[in-house]
Amino acid sequence: MDIYSKLLKPFLFLLPPEPAHRLAVAGLRLTPSPVLRWAFGSMPSDPVKLFGLNFPNRVGLGAGMDKDARALPAWEALGFGFIEAGTVTALPQPGNPKPRCFRHPEQRALVNRMGFNNAGADAVAKRLARLKASGHWPRVPVGINIGKSKVTPNREAASDYVASFRLLQPYGDFFTINVSSPNTPELRALQAGESLSRIVRAVRMVDGGKPVLVKISPDLSESQIEEIAGVSMQEGIAGLIATNTTLDQTSLPSAVRRAGGLSGAPLSERATEVVKSLRRQTSLPIIASGGVMSAEDARKKIEAGANLVQIYTGFVYSGPAIIRSISVELSRIKTRIDHLIAV
């Protein structure tokens, strides 16, 4: 029986999205990993090596689900091949006023304007240090997504990212520079060439050899995507994540459109287009992270040129079963896509 779809989801969907999210993460944190493995099963082995890291399968948890890295062992136990915690900012911040997350079940979508609510890099670093010391650190790669603190002006963005990175560097296997959330004012301006270069250079001066990736918006023009690909190769970025949420809400009825970024099924086609565009521009590894709602969506992303996929909204709507279905599908077509993972 699909425990999530039959039992957990109907209950969680009775609650508003943000309380449901908090309850789900708390429940996972408190449930022993062996119980989760028993309940949801093991994943097919489909190992991939990228930027020096070994991924047991190609399905990862996207940033935003576990902002403060509270349940890392649970995500591994559910079958994820890698985990991305965050977004974490240098300063603790409450995020935007509530309500700030909205479900659209008919469209299989979410809209959020969370605003990087998190406990701050120092608190997250201390939590990760305790997890390391406990002996329960996940055996899959752990990424940490870092963003700019809202109160920090863009001209000081590089030092803000570096402050987070210095505190978190001992714990992440890879790091993602988030310059693409639509919910922090002016953040997306940091995707522009010279602004992005300054941030990347500053972080890589202290990176200690850790892979550094950049997460980009789906709302970029072709020329902007080309510019980001060029900067990423020039500055030694390890890979790219495509994409963040979109401001395009034309897929929703006009009466329910609101400020925030849209994720889920309506984003899938555009996110795939961005993956294709990036692959035309660069040989860097690409993690597809927009609108992966099914095994078919994941296959399309891989065939478009992605090396790994991440899920968030797909997990909200389908639960742990989606991890297995994607893993099985990507294992099935492995021989057709091996050339994409030899990076």
QUIBEL-V303998 format. One record per helix or strand of 2 or more residues. SS is the DSSP state (@ for helix, = for strand). FROM is the first residue (numbers start at 1). LEN is the number of residues. If there is no record, write none. Layout:
# QUIBEL-V303998
ss=SS from=FROM len=LEN
ss=SS from=FROM len=LEN
This chain:
# QUIBEL-V303998
ss=@ from=3 len=10
ss=@ from=17 len=14
ss=@ from=33 len=8
ss== from=48 len=3
ss== from=53 len=3
ss== from=59 len=3
ss=@ from=72 len=7
ss== from=82 len=8
ss== from=101 len=4
ss=@ from=105 len=3
ss== from=109 len=4
ss=@ from=121 len=14
ss== from=141 len=7
ss=@ from=154 len=15
ss== from=174 len=5
ss=@ from=187 len=5
ss=@ from=193 len=12
ss== from=211 len=6
ss=@ from=222 len=13
ss== from=239 len=4
ss=@ from=254 len=3
ss== from=261 len=4
ss=@ from=265 len=17
ss== from=285 len=4
ss=@ from=295 len=10
ss== from=308 len=4
ss=@ from=313 len=6
ss=@ from=321 len=12
ss=@ from=334 len=8
